[in-house]
Amino acid sequence: MFRSNRWLRLALKAALAMPLSASAAGQPMPARSEQELADLVRTSEARAAAFMRGDMDKWSGMTRIADDFTLMQPFGGEASRGFDMSPGRLARLASYFRNGDAKVDLIQSYASGDLVVLAVIERQHGEVGGLPDQDWSLRVTLVYRRQGAEWWLVHRHADPLVRNVGLKTTATLARGANPGTQ
């Protein structure tokens, strides 16, 4: 069961504490944390590449998604909660994403206790939804929480605004209108 008030309070506390963390304050992280962060970025890149290839067996084998996971998809719309890892759902995803690849550029990281936030650009391409191979780069925020010895994904927010689209297009999107018809 999702306890939104409890998690909302925890998320708010974490968001307020993160700028005060050692990494955000410009102080070096302990060696173990630096290695953990590098491993988390590498793993995030491998996951993105597997996803864009449609290799959901590999992706699901390396991905731990928390029960209270939230997703803000690059297509917009409301956030979803939880994630369906059933074989049927993974098969649909595998048919939707094909022949792609991804590299991750780390923009910023924040670490506080058992939470890590990665702000990244996923520079990727692939065949998505039956469209021909194209650039599918996304600005992404990933929030991980340590559970035991593993880092579990608790939040992902992605948008396709890697390139500046300007005020007019942004305002059109904010109104929910199609920029191509305005």
N, C-alpha and C positions, 0 to 999 in steps of 0.2 A: 504494500500500500504506500502511496506517495504522500508524505507529510509535508505539504508545500510550505506551511508557515515555518516549520522547524528548519527546512532546507533553505528557505528564503533568508531567514535570519543568519544561518551559517554562511551562506554565500555573501551576504552583505558584510558580515564581519571579515570574511576572507578578503573581499575586494578592498575593504578599508585598510586591512593589515598589510596587503601585498606591497604597496609602495614603500612601506617601512622595512621590508625584508632586506636581508644582506645583499641579494643580487640587485635589487632595484636601487639600493643606496650606493651602489658602486663599490661595495666591499667584496672581496673575493669570496666565493662560496667554498666550503671545505672540499678537498680533493674528491671524496666519495660523491658528494653532490654534483660536482662538475662532471664526473664520469656518468652518473645516473642521468643527468640532463642530456649529455651527448648521446647516450644510449636511447633515451626517450625520443629525441629528434630523429635519430636514425631509424628507429622502429616506426615512428609516425610516417616517415618517407616511404619505408617499405610497405606499410599498410596502404598508403595512397596509391602507390604504383600497382599493387595487386588489385585494388579496387578498380582503377582505371583500365586494367587489362581484363576485368571481369572474372578474375581468379578468386572467387568468393571462398573456395575451400582454404586457400592460403590466408586470405584476409581474415576469415572467421577464426582460423587457428591461432592467429597472433593478436587478436583483438579481444580485450576484456571490456565489456560495457556494463556499467553499474545499473542496478535496478531503477535508480532515480535519474537516469540519463535524460537530458533534453537535447533536441536537435533543432536548429534553425537552418533550414535548407537554403541553398543558393537560389532556388526558384521563388523564394518569398513565402508568404502565408504565415499561418500561426505556427508556433513551436510545437513539436511533437514530444511526447514523453514515452520513455521506454524504447526498446528496439526489438523487433521480431527477428530472431536468428533462426527461424524454422527453415528446414530444407527448401520448402516451397518459396519462401521469401527470398532466400539466397539465390535460388535458381532464376527468379525474376530479375534480380539485380545483375546476375551474371549475363543475362541476355540483353540488358539495357546498356551496360558498359562493356566495351570491347576494344581490344588492340591498342590500348593506351599505355602511357608511362607517366611518371611523376617524379619531380625533384622538389625538395622542400627548402625554402630559404627562411631561416630563422630571423625574424625581425626583432623580437624581444622575448625574454622569459622572465617569469616571476615565480619565486618559490617561497613557500611559507609552511613549515611543518610538513604535513602530509598532502599538501596541495601544490600543484605546478600548473602554471598557465603558460601556454606557448602561443605567441602571435606569429603567424607564418604566412608566407605566400606559397601555395602549392602550384608550382609551375608544371602544368600537365597538359596532355593532349590525349585525344582518343575519339572513338566513335561512340556517341552518346545518344540513346533513344532513336537509333536508326539514322542519325545524321552522319555525313562523312567525317573522317578524321579532321579535327580542328583543335585550335588552342582552347583549353578548358581551364585556364588558370583561375584560381580563387584566392581571395583573402580569407584566412581562416583563424579562428580562435579556438584552441583546444584546452580544456580543463581536465586535468588528471588528478585522481585521488589515490593515494597509496592504500591498498587493502592487503594486509599481510605483506608478502614480499613483492607484490605486483602493483603496477600502476593501471588503474581502471579509468576508462574514459567516462566522465560524468557530464560533459557538455561539449558540443561542437556548434559553432556558428560559422557559416560560410556565405560569401557573396561574390559575385562575378565582377566587382568594380575594381579590378586590378589597375585598369587605365582610367584616368580622369574623364568623366562624362559631362562635367560642367553643371552649372546651376539649373539650366532649363530642363535638361534630361532628368536630373535628380528630383526636381520639383514635380515633373510629370510622373515619375515612378512613385513618389511619396503620395500623390493623389490617387494612385492605383490605376492610372491611365497607361495606355500603350504608347511608348515614345515614337513608334513608327507611324502612328496615326495623328500625331499632334504637330 
